Amino acid sequence: MANAVLNAEKRETLGKGLSKLRQNDLLPAVIYGKGEAATAVQFPLHATSLVLNRTAANAVYDIELDGATVQATVQEIQRDMIRGDILHVDFLKS
C-alpha cells in the first residue's frame, strides 16, 4: 500500500505568529527525529486535514520538503478544544 503524500514548505514564523499562519489556511507542523534538529514546516490546511482525518493513526506519510522525501509518522495532533480543528502536528521521522 502506498503512503499518503503531503507537500510541505519550511516556515520562518515561530511562536505567536502562528495564528496569522492559520488565518492564511496554512497548518504549522514540526518534523523531528532522534539525533536530528527539528524542522519547522507548514502544510496547506484543507488538503492536509483531509489526509490526516482519513488515514490511520499509525500511518506512514511521505512528506515532500525542498525536493526531498521524508518518511514520518504522526507523533501528536493538537486540536482546538471547541471546534476540533487541527492546530499543529508533530511528525516523527521513520
DOGU-690339 format. One record per residue (C-alpha): residue in three letters; z, x, y; residue number from 1. Coordinates in pm, whole numbers, plus 32768, in hexadecimal, padded with zeros to 4 digits. Layout:
% DOGU-690339
> ala; Z; X; Y; NUM
...
% end
This chain:
% DOGU-690339
> met; 8000; 8000; 8000; 1
> ala; 7FA1; 8088; 8155; 2
> asn; 80AD; 80C8; 825A; 3
> ala; 80B1; 7FFC; 839A; 4
> val; 8020; 80BF; 84BF; 5
> leu; 80C8; 80C7; 8615; 6
> asn; 802E; 816C; 8748; 7
> ala; 812B; 821F; 8825; 8
> glu; 8127; 82DF; 896C; 9
> lys; 822C; 83D8; 89E2; 10
> arg; 8304; 834E; 8AF9; 11
> glu; 83A7; 83F5; 8C20; 12
> thr; 8482; 82CC; 8C83; 13
> leu; 85E5; 82EF; 8C04; 14
> gly; 872E; 823A; 8C42; 15
> lys; 8737; 8122; 8D3F; 16
> gly; 85BF; 811D; 8D73; 17
> leu; 8584; 807C; 8C20; 18
> ser; 859D; 7F18; 8CA7; 19
> lys; 8467; 7F56; 8D7D; 20
> leu; 83BA; 7FDE; 8C49; 21
> arg; 8405; 7E9A; 8B8F; 22
> gln; 838A; 7DCB; 8CB8; 23
> asn; 823C; 7E7F; 8C8F; 24
> asp; 822B; 7E08; 8B22; 25
> leu; 8288; 7F59; 8A8E; 26
> leu; 838D; 7F91; 8980; 27
> pro; 8462; 80CC; 89A2; 28
> ala; 84AD; 818A; 8862; 29
> val; 8519; 82DD; 87E2; 30
> ile; 849D; 83A6; 86B9; 31
> tyr; 8584; 84A9; 8623; 32
> gly; 85B2; 8571; 84E7; 33
> lys; 86A4; 8666; 844F; 34
> gly; 86A0; 87AF; 850A; 35
> glu; 85A0; 8735; 860A; 36
> ala; 85C1; 86C9; 8772; 37
> ala; 85A7; 8555; 87B8; 38
> thr; 8464; 84DA; 8855; 39
> ala; 8470; 83B8; 894D; 40
> val; 8342; 82D5; 891E; 41
> gln; 82C3; 8180; 8985; 42
> phe; 81F9; 807A; 88C9; 43
> pro; 8137; 7F46; 8935; 44
> leu; 8244; 7E39; 891E; 45
> his; 8187; 7D12; 8889; 46
> ala; 80C3; 7DCB; 877D; 47
> thr; 81EF; 7E9A; 8711; 48
> ser; 82D7; 7D6C; 8703; 49
> leu; 81E1; 7CB6; 8621; 50
> val; 81CC; 7DDE; 8532; 51
> leu; 8345; 7E18; 8529; 52
> asn; 8392; 7CA8; 84F0; 53
> arg; 8295; 7C87; 83D4; 54
> thr; 82EA; 7DBD; 830A; 55
> ala; 8411; 7E0D; 8228; 56
> ala; 8545; 7EBA; 82B2; 57
> asn; 8500; 7FF5; 81E7; 58
> ala; 838B; 800A; 8231; 59
> val; 82E9; 8157; 8286; 60
> tyr; 821A; 8158; 83C5; 61
> asp; 8102; 8242; 842D; 62
> ile; 8144; 8288; 859D; 63
> glu; 801A; 8319; 8657; 64
> leu; 8098; 83F8; 876F; 65
> asp; 7FC9; 84F5; 8835; 66
> gly; 7EB8; 8503; 872E; 67
> ala; 7FAB; 8543; 8611; 68
> thr; 8035; 844F; 8513; 69
> val; 81A9; 8447; 84CA; 70
> gln; 823C; 8385; 83A7; 71
> ala; 8388; 82DE; 83F6; 72
> thr; 846E; 81C3; 8393; 73
> val; 8538; 80E3; 8477; 74
> gln; 869C; 815F; 849A; 75
> glu; 8712; 8057; 8593; 76
> ile; 8686; 7F36; 865D; 77
> gln; 8745; 7ECA; 8793; 78
> arg; 8712; 7D5C; 87ED; 79
> asp; 876C; 7C7C; 8910; 80
> met; 889F; 7BB5; 88A0; 81
> ile; 8828; 7A6A; 8932; 82
> arg; 86AE; 7A69; 890D; 83
> gly; 868B; 7B53; 87E3; 84
> asp; 857F; 7C26; 888D; 85
> ile; 855C; 7D8F; 881D; 86
> leu; 85E8; 7E78; 892A; 87
> his; 85D8; 7FCF; 8885; 88
> val; 857C; 8069; 8735; 89
> asp; 85F4; 81AA; 868F; 90
> phe; 8505; 8246; 8592; 91
> leu; 856B; 834E; 8495; 92
> lys; 845A; 843C; 8422; 93
> ser; 8416; 842D; 82AD; 94
% end
